[in-house]
Amino acid sequence: MTPGRLNDLLDRIRRVRIGVVGDFCVDAYWELDTGEAELSLETGKPTRGVRSQRYIPGGGGNVASNVAALGCGKVLAFGVIGPDMFGRELTSLLGERGIDTSALVIQEHEWETPVYAKPYLAEAEQERIDFGRWNTMRSEPALEHLVRSSLPGLDALIVNQQLARGVHTETMIRTLNGMARDHPAVTFVTDARTMSTSFTGMICKLNAAEASRLARQAGDAGERPGALRSHARTIGARCGKPVFVTRGAEGILVFDGTGYSDIPAVVLKGPIDPVGAGDATVAAIVASLAAGGTLEEAGEMGNLAGGVTVRKIKETGTATPEEIVALGFRYDRA
């Protein structure tokens, strides 16, 4: 992609409207004190002090944050939160990023806002503490209504699945599949951790390991030369739409239903942190497609966005248009 075309796409992205429906979570980072533990006066047991804490949107929240960071004209969040302090904090964090949170449903019972709490002792992450593992989805009708009523005003919808027990019940999946079928003018893209085979009629974005696993489930086994292309074809036949397979340092493989495109990765030097790179990649792919970009251009934009975020150490970073242009300029000159 030429610098001129890159800037043109980024300018067009400023006018697109994108929704994210999925598992909205909070990533909590707690920096623990490394000094001697104090004993509790009440129990006599050692206590652990937290020197600092920070909270950022995770799961679907990070996808939406990445879409917003690209400068999209409108970003809507469709999900479920609990009536708790983490739900209030998540709503505030998304609002600070310019994301419309009016379609976040507060489920009063049987739902706690999902949180991944990550205690760090110096540079070492300790045992994670998770909230919301045993949620029971009761908000399908409300969430369905909000998505359905908003679709006419959207250019694209990203379907994010992060949790085994999240918003994507069998009922919700059938509803979204029907919406994808009935609204061909809206670009539907799914990025699912464990439920990719459940969604149909949507462009599929997944990584190489996920592609191999899904292909084996469909009877396409083996790691022979060219296996990943075969896997992408198998997945494309199932979903009926193009497939993007991210391959880390090897870039992105795109299958359009008949042929393949290999989009080379950006060559980076120095330490990298891949946490959240997939969210940045899918956000850039969808924004580019919604702005009129080709599949190949969307793959290139995804590589650039991912290349920006992996260089942000110990954070689930986002990629701004300025950062993408700067990296694209260096890549173009390499």
Helices and strands as residue ranges (DSSP letters): H 3-13, E 17-21, E 24-32, E 38-39, E 46-47, E 50-59, H 60-69, E 74-81, H 85-96, E 104-106, E 115-121, E 124-125, E 129-131, H 140-150, G 151-153, E 156-161, H 170-182, E 187-192, G 196-198, E 203-207, H 208-217, H 227-239, E 243-246, G 248-250, E 252-255, E 260-263, H 277-290, H 295-309, H 321-333
